[in-house]
Amino acid sequence: MDLKLKDVAELLHVSEATIRRWIAESKIPYYKLNQQLRFSRSEIENWVMSCNQGGGFSPFNEGVDQECLGTHQFGLYRAIHKGGVHRDVPGDTKEEVIRNAVERIARDLRLDADVITELLLDREQLMSTALSNGIGVPHTRDFLLQESYDVISVVFPKKAIEYGALDGQPVHTLFFLFACDDKRHLHLLAKIAHLSSKPEHLAFFKSRPTKEQFLEFIKGWESGSAKMATPQLAAR
């Protein structure tokens, strides 16, 4: 799927001028079609993931353009509200945790757990979906929800697991991402990467909050509430 300049700016919550600057600085993958700037969906997905895996350039250090928020402002809140929060998911390996988590998630969403698990594991074979600092975003490019809404299920494994992250850190929080179209998939992936770039947010995740606590935090973060800039740690 081709994305236009405006699409990428909206997905990343930055201005079109910022995207043009990144192009000039060779920081974002793009190509030209009939002298028009275009962006590959798969390349932008990999770029978002890789930018949050190392210690170099990160688009999430840029200021958010409030005009780019639009109707997507509470997209993460709505998706997590649908998907829920699952704590103490057992497993000694990435594969075991994914299988055990999907059993819970698929039951709630009325999906085929075996099919979804295999798609997620196939994606992990292509490239680990770990970001950095203990965050993973299991997802697949080959499955879209046949609904009008997106789903993110937050999973806290019973113990942190080795996940093939570039920074070598075990993963303590997983965001299972299921979107209903490609653009919304990229939008939510970018939001999760942005959310996970702040040390105070990572501390909150490590406290293993309940669904209610997590949703309160996400609502405050998406609305830009100063009160939620430094979240209170949730009780275990």
Contacts in CASP RR format, 6 or more apart in sequence:
PFRMAT RR
TARGET T0000
AUTHOR 0000-0000-0000
METHOD contacts of the structure
MODEL  1
MDLKLKDVAELLHVSEATIRRWIAESKIPYYKLNQQLRFSRSEIENWVMS
CNQGGGFSPFNEGVDQECLGTHQFGLYRAIHKGGVHRDVPGDTKEEVIRN
AVERIARDLRLDADVITELLLDREQLMSTALSNGIGVPHTRDFLLQESYD
VISVVFPKKAIEYGALDGQPVHTLFFLFACDDKRHLHLLAKIAHLSSKPE
HLAFFKSRPTKEQFLEFIKGWESGSAKMATPQLAAR
1 40 0 8 1.000
1 41 0 8 1.000
1 182 0 8 1.000
2 33 0 8 1.000
2 38 0 8 1.000
2 39 0 8 1.000
2 40 0 8 1.000
2 41 0 8 1.000
3 11 0 8 1.000
3 38 0 8 1.000
3 39 0 8 1.000
3 40 0 8 1.000
3 41 0 8 1.000
3 44 0 8 1.000
3 183 0 8 1.000
3 186 0 8 1.000
4 36 0 8 1.000
4 37 0 8 1.000
4 38 0 8 1.000
4 39 0 8 1.000
5 16 0 8 1.000
5 19 0 8 1.000
5 20 0 8 1.000
5 37 0 8 1.000
5 39 0 8 1.000
6 16 0 8 1.000
7 39 0 8 1.000
7 183 0 8 1.000
8 19 0 8 1.000
8 28 0 8 1.000
8 39 0 8 1.000
8 44 0 8 1.000
9 15 0 8 1.000
9 16 0 8 1.000
9 18 0 8 1.000
9 19 0 8 1.000
9 65 0 8 1.000
9 68 0 8 1.000
10 68 0 8 1.000
10 70 0 8 1.000
10 72 0 8 1.000
10 187 0 8 1.000
11 44 0 8 1.000
11 183 0 8 1.000
11 186 0 8 1.000
11 187 0 8 1.000
11 190 0 8 1.000
12 19 0 8 1.000
12 48 0 8 1.000
12 59 0 8 1.000
12 68 0 8 1.000
12 190 0 8 1.000
13 64 0 8 1.000
13 65 0 8 1.000
13 68 0 8 1.000
13 69 0 8 1.000
13 190 0 8 1.000
13 191 0 8 1.000
13 194 0 8 1.000
14 59 0 8 1.000
14 62 0 8 1.000
14 63 0 8 1.000
14 64 0 8 1.000
14 65 0 8 1.000
14 68 0 8 1.000
15 65 0 8 1.000
15 67 0 8 1.000
15 68 0 8 1.000
18 62 0 8 1.000
18 65 0 8 1.000
19 28 0 8 1.000
22 28 0 8 1.000
22 59 0 8 1.000
23 30 0 8 1.000
23 37 0 8 1.000
27 57 0 8 1.000
27 59 0 8 1.000
28 39 0 8 1.000
28 44 0 8 1.000
28 47 0 8 1.000
28 59 0 8 1.000
29 39 0 8 1.000
29 40 0 8 1.000
29 43 0 8 1.000
29 44 0 8 1.000
29 47 0 8 1.000
30 37 0 8 1.000
30 38 0 8 1.000
30 39 0 8 1.000
31 38 0 8 1.000
31 39 0 8 1.000
31 40 0 8 1.000
32 38 0 8 1.000
41 182 0 8 1.000
41 186 0 8 1.000
42 141 0 8 1.000
44 186 0 8 1.000
45 141 0 8 1.000
45 185 0 8 1.000
45 186 0 8 1.000
45 189 0 8 1.000
46 127 0 8 1.000
48 59 0 8 1.000
48 186 0 8 1.000
48 189 0 8 1.000
48 190 0 8 1.000
48 193 0 8 1.000
49 127 0 8 1.000
49 129 0 8 1.000
49 131 0 8 1.000
49 137 0 8 1.000
49 189 0 8 1.000
49 193 0 8 1.000
51 57 0 8 1.000
51 58 0 8 1.000
51 59 0 8 1.000
51 60 0 8 1.000
51 193 0 8 1.000
52 58 0 8 1.000
52 60 0 8 1.000
52 131 0 8 1.000
52 132 0 8 1.000
52 135 0 8 1.000
52 193 0 8 1.000
52 196 0 8 1.000
52 197 0 8 1.000
53 130 0 8 1.000
53 131 0 8 1.000
53 132 0 8 1.000
53 165 0 8 1.000
53 166 0 8 1.000
53 167 0 8 1.000
54 132 0 8 1.000
54 166 0 8 1.000
54 167 0 8 1.000
55 132 0 8 1.000
58 197 0 8 1.000
59 190 0 8 1.000
60 193 0 8 1.000
60 194 0 8 1.000
60 197 0 8 1.000
61 197 0 8 1.000
72 187 0 8 1.000
73 222 0 8 1.000
73 223 0 8 1.000
74 219 0 8 1.000
74 222 0 8 1.000
74 223 0 8 1.000
75 150 0 8 1.000
75 187 0 8 1.000
75 188 0 8 1.000
75 191 0 8 1.000
75 222 0 8 1.000
76 152 0 8 1.000
76 188 0 8 1.000
76 191 0 8 1.000
76 192 0 8 1.000
76 195 0 8 1.000
76 218 0 8 1.000
76 222 0 8 1.000
77 215 0 8 1.000
77 218 0 8 1.000
77 219 0 8 1.000
77 222 0 8 1.000
78 149 0 8 1.000
78 150 0 8 1.000
79 149 0 8 1.000
79 150 0 8 1.000
79 151 0 8 1.000
79 152 0 8 1.000
79 177 0 8 1.000
79 179 0 8 1.000
79 188 0 8 1.000
80 152 0 8 1.000
80 153 0 8 1.000
80 154 0 8 1.000
80 211 0 8 1.000
80 214 0 8 1.000
80 215 0 8 1.000
80 218 0 8 1.000
81 215 0 8 1.000
82 149 0 8 1.000
82 150 0 8 1.000
82 151 0 8 1.000
82 152 0 8 1.000
83 105 0 8 1.000
83 108 0 8 1.000
83 109 0 8 1.000
83 151 0 8 1.000
83 152 0 8 1.000
83 153 0 8 1.000
83 154 0 8 1.000
84 108 0 8 1.000
84 152 0 8 1.000
84 153 0 8 1.000
84 154 0 8 1.000
84 211 0 8 1.000
85 153 0 8 1.000
85 154 0 8 1.000
85 155 0 8 1.000
85 156 0 8 1.000
85 209 0 8 1.000
85 210 0 8 1.000
85 211 0 8 1.000
85 214 0 8 1.000
86 101 0 8 1.000
86 104 0 8 1.000
86 105 0 8 1.000
86 153 0 8 1.000
86 154 0 8 1.000
86 155 0 8 1.000
86 156 0 8 1.000
87 156 0 8 1.000
87 208 0 8 1.000
87 210 0 8 1.000
88 156 0 8 1.000
88 157 0 8 1.000
88 158 0 8 1.000
89 97 0 8 1.000
89 100 0 8 1.000
89 101 0 8 1.000
89 104 0 8 1.000
89 155 0 8 1.000
89 156 0 8 1.000
89 157 0 8 1.000
89 158 0 8 1.000
90 96 0 8 1.000
90 97 0 8 1.000
90 100 0 8 1.000
90 157 0 8 1.000
90 158 0 8 1.000
91 97 0 8 1.000
91 100 0 8 1.000
91 157 0 8 1.000
91 158 0 8 1.000
91 159 0 8 1.000
91 161 0 8 1.000
92 161 0 8 1.000
93 161 0 8 1.000
93 162 0 8 1.000
94 124 0 8 1.000
94 161 0 8 1.000
94 162 0 8 1.000
94 163 0 8 1.000
94 164 0 8 1.000
94 171 0 8 1.000
95 121 0 8 1.000
97 155 0 8 1.000
97 157 0 8 1.000
97 161 0 8 1.000
97 174 0 8 1.000
98 117 0 8 1.000
98 120 0 8 1.000
98 121 0 8 1.000
98 124 0 8 1.000
98 138 0 8 1.000
99 117 0 8 1.000
101 138 0 8 1.000
101 153 0 8 1.000
101 155 0 8 1.000
101 174 0 8 1.000
101 176 0 8 1.000
102 113 0 8 1.000
102 116 0 8 1.000
102 117 0 8 1.000
102 120 0 8 1.000
102 176 0 8 1.000
103 113 0 8 1.000
104 153 0 8 1.000
105 111 0 8 1.000
105 113 0 8 1.000
105 116 0 8 1.000
105 153 0 8 1.000
105 155 0 8 1.000
105 176 0 8 1.000
106 112 0 8 1.000
106 113 0 8 1.000
106 116 0 8 1.000
107 113 0 8 1.000
108 153 0 8 1.000
109 151 0 8 1.000
109 178 0 8 1.000
116 140 0 8 1.000
116 143 0 8 1.000
119 140 0 8 1.000
119 142 0 8 1.000
119 143 0 8 1.000
120 138 0 8 1.000
120 139 0 8 1.000
120 140 0 8 1.000
120 176 0 8 1.000
122 140 0 8 1.000
122 142 0 8 1.000
123 129 0 8 1.000
123 138 0 8 1.000
123 139 0 8 1.000
123 140 0 8 1.000
123 141 0 8 1.000
123 142 0 8 1.000
124 138 0 8 1.000
128 163 0 8 1.000
128 164 0 8 1.000
128 165 0 8 1.000
128 166 0 8 1.000
129 136 0 8 1.000
129 137 0 8 1.000
129 138 0 8 1.000
129 139 0 8 1.000
130 136 0 8 1.000
130 137 0 8 1.000
130 163 0 8 1.000
130 164 0 8 1.000
130 165 0 8 1.000
130 166 0 8 1.000
130 171 0 8 1.000
131 137 0 8 1.000
131 165 0 8 1.000
131 192 0 8 1.000
131 193 0 8 1.000
131 196 0 8 1.000
132 165 0 8 1.000
132 166 0 8 1.000
132 167 0 8 1.000
132 169 0 8 1.000
132 196 0 8 1.000
133 167 0 8 1.000
133 169 0 8 1.000
133 196 0 8 1.000
133 199 0 8 1.000
133 202 0 8 1.000
134 160 0 8 1.000
134 163 0 8 1.000
134 165 0 8 1.000
134 169 0 8 1.000
134 170 0 8 1.000
134 171 0 8 1.000
134 172 0 8 1.000
134 173 0 8 1.000
134 202 0 8 1.000
135 171 0 8 1.000
135 172 0 8 1.000
135 173 0 8 1.000
135 174 0 8 1.000
135 175 0 8 1.000
135 192 0 8 1.000
135 196 0 8 1.000
135 202 0 8 1.000
135 205 0 8 1.000
136 163 0 8 1.000
136 165 0 8 1.000
136 171 0 8 1.000
136 173 0 8 1.000
136 174 0 8 1.000
136 175 0 8 1.000
137 174 0 8 1.000
137 175 0 8 1.000
137 176 0 8 1.000
137 177 0 8 1.000
137 189 0 8 1.000
137 192 0 8 1.000
137 193 0 8 1.000
138 174 0 8 1.000
138 175 0 8 1.000
138 176 0 8 1.000
138 177 0 8 1.000
139 176 0 8 1.000
139 177 0 8 1.000
139 178 0 8 1.000
139 185 0 8 1.000
139 189 0 8 1.000
143 178 0 8 1.000
144 178 0 8 1.000
144 179 0 8 1.000
144 180 0 8 1.000
144 181 0 8 1.000
144 182 0 8 1.000
144 185 0 8 1.000
145 151 0 8 1.000
145 178 0 8 1.000
145 179 0 8 1.000
145 180 0 8 1.000
146 180 0 8 1.000
147 180 0 8 1.000
148 180 0 8 1.000
149 180 0 8 1.000
150 177 0 8 1.000
150 178 0 8 1.000
150 179 0 8 1.000
150 180 0 8 1.000
150 184 0 8 1.000
150 185 0 8 1.000
150 188 0 8 1.000
151 177 0 8 1.000
151 178 0 8 1.000
151 179 0 8 1.000
152 175 0 8 1.000
152 176 0 8 1.000
152 177 0 8 1.000
152 178 0 8 1.000
152 188 0 8 1.000
152 192 0 8 1.000
153 175 0 8 1.000
153 176 0 8 1.000
153 178 0 8 1.000
154 173 0 8 1.000
154 174 0 8 1.000
154 175 0 8 1.000
154 176 0 8 1.000
154 214 0 8 1.000
155 173 0 8 1.000
155 174 0 8 1.000
155 175 0 8 1.000
155 176 0 8 1.000
156 172 0 8 1.000
156 173 0 8 1.000
156 174 0 8 1.000
156 205 0 8 1.000
156 208 0 8 1.000
157 171 0 8 1.000
157 172 0 8 1.000
157 174 0 8 1.000
160 170 0 8 1.000
160 171 0 8 1.000
160 172 0 8 1.000
161 170 0 8 1.000
161 171 0 8 1.000
162 170 0 8 1.000
162 171 0 8 1.000
163 170 0 8 1.000
163 171 0 8 1.000
165 171 0 8 1.000
172 205 0 8 1.000
172 206 0 8 1.000
173 205 0 8 1.000
173 206 0 8 1.000
175 192 0 8 1.000
177 185 0 8 1.000
177 188 0 8 1.000
177 189 0 8 1.000
177 192 0 8 1.000
179 185 0 8 1.000
179 188 0 8 1.000
195 201 0 8 1.000
195 218 0 8 1.000
195 221 0 8 1.000
196 202 0 8 1.000
196 205 0 8 1.000
200 229 0 8 1.000
200 230 0 8 1.000
200 231 0 8 1.000
201 221 0 8 1.000
201 231 0 8 1.000
203 233 0 8 1.000
204 217 0 8 1.000
204 231 0 8 1.000
204 233 0 8 1.000
204 234 0 8 1.000
207 233 0 8 1.000
207 234 0 8 1.000
207 235 0 8 1.000
207 236 0 8 1.000
208 234 0 8 1.000
208 236 0 8 1.000
209 217 0 8 1.000
209 234 0 8 1.000
210 234 0 8 1.000
213 234 0 8 1.000
214 234 0 8 1.000
216 228 0 8 1.000
217 228 0 8 1.000
217 231 0 8 1.000
219 225 0 8 1.000
219 228 0 8 1.000
220 227 0 8 1.000
220 228 0 8 1.000
221 228 0 8 1.000
END
